[in-house]
Structure formats: C-alpha cells, structure tokens
C-alpha cells in the first residue's frame, strides 16, 4: 500500500497543499480533483491504492484563498495546468467529483492528449439543459448567498449534509471533519464566485469540446443525488469522444463511495487497468 504524504509549497504566490503517494513506475499519475466543499484529503483511500496527486484547490482546504482571484472555470483550469507543471507532470489519469468534474474537464479539453483515463462522479454538468439546484440558486443570488453563507456553522453544515447521502442522519464524522478543517470566509467567497460565474449557458459553452476527450472513461453517479440528477451520467458518457462506461449506484447520493464503499476498489481498478 503506497504511503500517503501531505505536502505544501507555494504556487502563484500562495500556499498549495496536496496529498501524494507513489504510483506505478512509468505510468501517468492519477490526479484527483475534489468538489465543493471538500479538499484533497477526501481522496486518501484512493491514493492508498493507486498513488497519485490530490491537491486542495485554491479557496479550499489549506490552500491559499486570496480575495483578488476570480475562482471561475478558466482560473481553475489554468491553475491545474500550473500545478502539474510545478510537479513535472505531463500526462495524468483523472478522477474528479462534483465541481472537480467541471474544473478538470475545462482543463482537459485544452489538452485532451494529456488525459490517459477518466473517471467522472456526480459532477458539475458542462452539458446543455441543466438548471442549478436550490442551494446553488441561493448562493448565486447576491445578498441572499452572503446571508446563507453567514449562517454556515458546523451544525448547519452537518444538517445540510443529511440530504446528500442515503444513510440515516448526516454524512459520516470523517466527511464532516474534512469539510470543517478548511471551511472559513475564504472558502465561502470561493464558492460564491464559482457558482455566480457559472450560469447554465456558461456551463454548456464550457463543455463544447468534450468530444475531443477520447480516452476510456467511467461515469459514476448516485441514483439519489439531490443536486445533479443521475440522468446526467448517460449524458456525460454520450458527450465524451471515447468509450465510456456508466455506473449508476442505486442506493447512493451525491458522494456515492461514502454510501457504497465497494466503489473505491471499483474506481481504482479502472484507474489501474492497462490502456
């Protein structure tokens, strides 16, 4: 089992934290991209199998959260490229969840040959026809979003997480700890800017070149995701240009491997398969 190490350096003049573990010699590392409101720490169980890199994206976890950054799709796509360049990485196998999907695909469409394999899970849809869920609509509304964020305490975040999974009660304590470790005003600001810069028509435009991604792909979705419906799994698979498998997990919500732990070896086995 590869040892997972926590690292920190400076990129673009601000700190970046990431988790890493040694992978297969001679193969592209696995790049794990988290979504809202998580951090790279959530991928530890995956890194222990595949190795790879799992950064805290700017605005999240323990990475920098400067107030003068846009925190939109182009910003994150550029940041991902600079992070990989700093690590000396030219090709990756990409695993992404939630907003990590949208941000990772914004980057990947600029460099389709840099992605060897792809896993998308319950992701922000760079697809036509999607309308934001209720909480996102609140965040996207000026003043209302700030009021909602101002009411975000450990208790309210825990209660909100009840809707994200199929278990009784809120998400597990480990999930809550990962969220609370990095949640602050900087994270709230990054979330608001990310959502407000991404109306549905902007999401659709951002996915215009998904067909150029021709690597093998696995699209995983919780059947009871309250934020992005499972019908989007097949839409994503159809938009990609390569062979894509679809796995809808029947008794799972927005974080399907928290509801169905067997998904961890399923995803890692796909990542470790020979191209």
C-alpha positions as CSV (number, residue, x, y, z in Angstrom):
1,X,0.0,0.0,0.0
2,X,1.6,3.3,-1.0
3,X,2.3,5.8,1.8
4,X,0.2,8.9,1.5
5,X,2.2,12.1,2.2
6,X,0.9,15.6,2.9
7,X,2.9,18.3,1.1
8,X,2.8,22.0,0.9
9,X,4.6,24.5,-1.4
10,X,4.0,27.9,-2.9
11,X,2.3,28.3,-6.3
12,X,1.3,31.7,-7.8
13,X,2.5,33.4,-4.7
14,X,0.2,31.5,-2.3
15,X,0.3,28.2,-0.5
16,X,-1.0,25.0,-2.0
17,X,-1.5,21.8,-0.1
18,X,-1.7,18.4,-1.7
19,X,-1.6,14.7,-0.8
20,X,0.5,12.4,-2.8
21,X,1.6,8.7,-3.0
22,X,3.9,6.8,-5.2
23,X,2.1,5.1,-8.1
24,X,3.1,2.6,-10.8
25,X,6.6,3.3,-12.2
26,X,6.4,4.6,-15.8
27,X,2.7,5.3,-15.8
28,X,0.9,8.7,-15.7
29,X,0.0,9.6,-12.1
30,X,-3.7,9.7,-11.1
31,X,-4.8,13.3,-10.5
32,X,-7.8,13.5,-8.0
33,X,-9.9,16.7,-8.0
34,X,-12.4,17.3,-5.2
35,X,-15.5,19.4,-5.4
36,X,-17.4,21.8,-3.0
37,X,-16.9,21.9,-0.1
38,X,-14.2,19.3,0.2
39,X,-10.4,19.1,-0.1
40,X,-7.8,16.8,-1.5
41,X,-7.9,14.9,1.9
42,X,-11.1,13.1,0.8
43,X,-9.1,11.0,-1.7
44,X,-6.8,9.4,0.9
45,X,-8.4,5.9,0.5
46,X,-7.9,6.1,-3.3
47,X,-4.3,7.3,-3.1
48,X,-3.5,4.3,-0.9
49,X,-4.3,2.1,-3.8
50,X,-3.3,4.0,-6.9
51,X,-0.9,6.6,-5.7
52,X,-1.1,10.0,-7.4
53,X,-1.8,13.6,-6.5
54,X,-4.8,15.2,-4.7
55,X,-4.5,18.9,-4.3
56,X,-6.6,21.3,-2.3
57,X,-7.9,23.6,-5.0
58,X,-7.5,27.3,-4.4
59,X,-10.1,28.5,-2.0
60,X,-10.5,25.1,-0.3
61,X,-8.8,23.1,2.4
62,X,-5.4,24.5,3.4
63,X,-4.5,26.0,0.0
64,X,-4.5,29.8,-0.5
65,X,-7.7,31.8,-0.5
66,X,-6.7,35.2,-1.8
67,X,-9.6,37.7,-2.1
68,X,-8.5,39.1,-5.5
69,X,-8.9,35.8,-7.5
70,X,-11.9,35.1,-9.7
71,X,-12.5,31.4,-8.7
72,X,-14.1,30.6,-12.1
73,X,-13.7,27.8,-14.6
74,X,-10.9,29.5,-16.6
75,X,-9.0,30.3,-13.4
76,X,-9.1,26.8,-12.1
77,X,-8.2,25.2,-15.5
78,X,-5.1,27.4,-15.6
79,X,-4.2,26.6,-12.0
80,X,-4.5,22.9,-12.6
81,X,-2.0,23.2,-15.5
82,X,0.4,25.2,-13.4
83,X,0.2,22.8,-10.5
84,X,1.0,19.9,-12.8
85,X,3.9,21.8,-14.4
86,X,5.3,22.5,-11.0
87,X,5.2,18.8,-10.2
88,X,6.8,17.9,-13.6
89,X,3.7,16.0,-14.7
90,X,2.7,16.0,-18.4
91,X,0.0,13.2,-18.6
92,X,-2.5,12.1,-16.0
93,X,-5.2,9.6,-15.2
94,X,-8.0,11.9,-14.0
95,X,-10.6,11.2,-11.2
96,X,-13.0,14.0,-10.4
97,X,-16.1,14.6,-8.3
98,X,-18.7,17.4,-8.1
99,X,-17.1,20.7,-9.2
100,X,-13.8,18.8,-9.7
101,X,-15.5,17.4,-12.8
102,X,-16.3,20.7,-14.3
103,X,-12.9,22.2,-13.5
104,X,-11.0,19.1,-14.5
105,X,-12.8,18.9,-17.9
106,X,-12.3,22.6,-18.5
107,X,-8.6,21.9,-18.2
108,X,-8.7,18.6,-20.1
109,X,-10.5,20.0,-23.1
110,X,-7.5,22.3,-23.6
111,X,-5.1,19.2,-23.5
112,X,-7.1,16.1,-24.5
113,X,-3.9,14.1,-25.2
114,X,-2.8,14.7,-21.6
115,X,-5.5,12.5,-20.1
116,X,-5.0,8.8,-20.3
117,X,-8.1,7.6,-18.4
118,X,-11.0,9.4,-16.9
119,X,-13.5,8.9,-14.0
120,X,-16.3,11.4,-13.5
121,X,-18.5,11.2,-10.5
122,X,-21.7,13.2,-9.7
123,X,-20.2,16.2,-11.5
124,X,-21.0,19.8,-12.3
125,X,-22.5,19.4,-15.8
126,X,-20.8,21.0,-18.7
127,X,-23.9,20.0,-20.7
128,X,-27.0,21.6,-22.1
129,X,-30.3,21.8,-20.3
130,X,-29.2,21.7,-16.7
131,X,-30.6,24.1,-14.1
132,X,-28.9,24.7,-10.8
133,X,-30.3,23.0,-7.6
134,X,-32.0,25.0,-4.9
135,X,-29.0,25.6,-2.7
136,X,-26.9,26.7,-5.7
137,X,-29.6,29.2,-6.7
138,X,-29.5,30.7,-3.3
139,X,-25.7,31.0,-3.5
140,X,-26.0,32.6,-6.9
141,X,-28.3,35.3,-5.7
142,X,-26.5,38.5,-4.4
143,X,-27.0,39.2,-0.7
144,X,-29.1,36.1,-0.3
145,X,-26.0,34.0,-0.9
146,X,-24.0,36.0,1.6
147,X,-26.7,35.6,4.2
148,X,-26.8,31.8,3.6
149,X,-23.0,31.6,3.9
150,X,-23.1,33.8,7.1
151,X,-25.4,31.2,8.7
152,X,-23.0,28.3,7.8
153,X,-21.9,26.8,11.1
154,X,-20.7,23.3,11.9
155,X,-24.2,22.5,13.0
156,X,-26.0,23.8,9.8
157,X,-23.4,22.2,7.5
158,X,-24.0,18.9,9.3
159,X,-27.7,19.2,8.9
160,X,-27.5,20.1,5.2
161,X,-25.4,17.0,4.7
162,X,-28.4,14.8,5.6
163,X,-29.7,15.4,2.1
164,X,-26.5,14.3,0.4
165,X,-26.5,10.7,1.3
166,X,-28.7,7.6,1.7
167,X,-27.8,6.9,5.3
168,X,-29.9,8.0,8.2
169,X,-28.7,11.3,9.6
170,X,-25.8,13.5,8.3
171,X,-22.7,12.5,6.5
172,X,-20.2,10.5,8.5
173,X,-17.9,12.2,11.0
174,X,-14.8,11.9,8.8
175,X,-16.6,13.7,6.0
176,X,-17.7,16.4,8.4
177,X,-14.1,16.8,9.7
178,X,-12.7,17.2,6.2
179,X,-15.2,20.0,5.5
180,X,-14.7,21.8,8.8
181,X,-10.9,21.6,8.5
182,X,-10.9,24.1,5.6
183,X,-14.2,26.0,6.0
184,X,-13.7,29.7,6.5
185,X,-14.6,33.1,4.9
186,X,-12.1,32.4,2.1
187,X,-13.9,29.2,1.2
188,X,-17.3,30.8,1.3
189,X,-16.0,33.5,-1.0
190,X,-14.6,31.0,-3.5
191,X,-17.9,29.0,-3.5
192,X,-20.0,32.1,-4.2
193,X,-17.7,33.3,-7.0
194,X,-17.5,29.9,-8.6
195,X,-21.3,29.5,-8.7
196,X,-22.0,33.1,-9.7
197,X,-19.6,32.8,-12.6
198,X,-21.3,29.7,-13.9
199,X,-24.9,30.2,-15.2
200,X,-26.3,27.2,-17.2
201,X,-25.4,28.7,-20.5
202,X,-21.7,29.2,-19.4
203,X,-21.6,25.5,-18.3
204,X,-22.9,24.4,-21.7
205,X,-20.3,26.5,-23.5
206,X,-17.5,25.2,-21.3
207,X,-18.3,21.6,-22.4
208,X,-18.4,22.3,-26.2
209,X,-15.3,20.2,-26.8
210,X,-16.0,17.2,-24.6
211,X,-16.0,15.0,-27.7
212,X,-12.3,15.6,-28.1
213,X,-11.6,13.5,-25.0
214,X,-11.2,10.1,-26.5
215,X,-9.7,8.2,-23.6
216,X,-11.5,5.4,-21.8
217,X,-13.9,6.8,-19.2
218,X,-16.1,5.6,-16.3
219,X,-19.0,7.8,-15.3
220,X,-20.2,7.1,-11.8
221,X,-23.4,8.6,-10.2
222,X,-25.5,8.1,-7.2
223,X,-29.1,7.3,-8.2
224,X,-30.4,9.6,-5.4
225,X,-28.1,12.6,-5.9
226,X,-30.2,15.6,-4.8
227,X,-28.1,18.1,-6.7
228,X,-27.2,16.7,-10.1
229,X,-29.6,14.0,-11.3
230,X,-28.4,10.6,-12.4
231,X,-29.7,11.1,-15.9
232,X,-26.6,13.3,-16.4
233,X,-24.4,10.2,-16.2
234,X,-25.5,8.9,-19.6
235,X,-25.5,12.5,-21.0
236,X,-21.8,12.8,-20.0
237,X,-21.0,9.4,-21.4
238,X,-22.6,10.3,-24.7
239,X,-20.8,13.7,-24.9
240,X,-17.3,12.2,-24.4
241,X,-15.5,11.1,-27.5
242,X,-14.1,7.8,-26.3
243,X,-15.5,4.5,-24.9
244,X,-17.4,5.4,-21.7
245,X,-19.0,3.0,-19.1
246,X,-21.8,4.2,-16.9
247,X,-22.3,3.1,-13.3
248,X,-25.4,4.4,-11.5
249,X,-25.2,3.3,-7.9
250,X,-28.8,2.6,-6.8
251,X,-28.6,3.2,-3.1
252,X,-26.3,6.2,-3.1
253,X,-26.4,10.0,-3.0
254,X,-24.0,12.8,-4.1
255,X,-20.9,11.1,-2.6
256,X,-21.6,7.6,-3.8
257,X,-18.5,5.9,-2.3
258,X,-19.4,7.1,1.1
259,X,-22.7,5.2,0.7
260,X,-21.2,2.3,-1.2
261,X,-17.6,1.7,-0.1
262,X,-17.2,-1.1,-2.7
263,X,-17.0,1.8,-5.3
264,X,-13.4,2.6,-4.1
265,X,-11.9,-0.6,-5.4
266,X,-14.1,-0.4,-8.5
267,X,-12.8,3.0,-9.4
268,X,-9.2,2.3,-8.5
269,X,-9.3,-0.9,-10.6
270,X,-10.5,1.1,-13.6
271,X,-7.7,3.6,-13.0
272,X,-5.1,0.8,-12.8
273,X,-6.2,-1.0,-15.9
274,X,-3.9,-1.0,-18.9
275,X,-4.8,1.4,-21.6
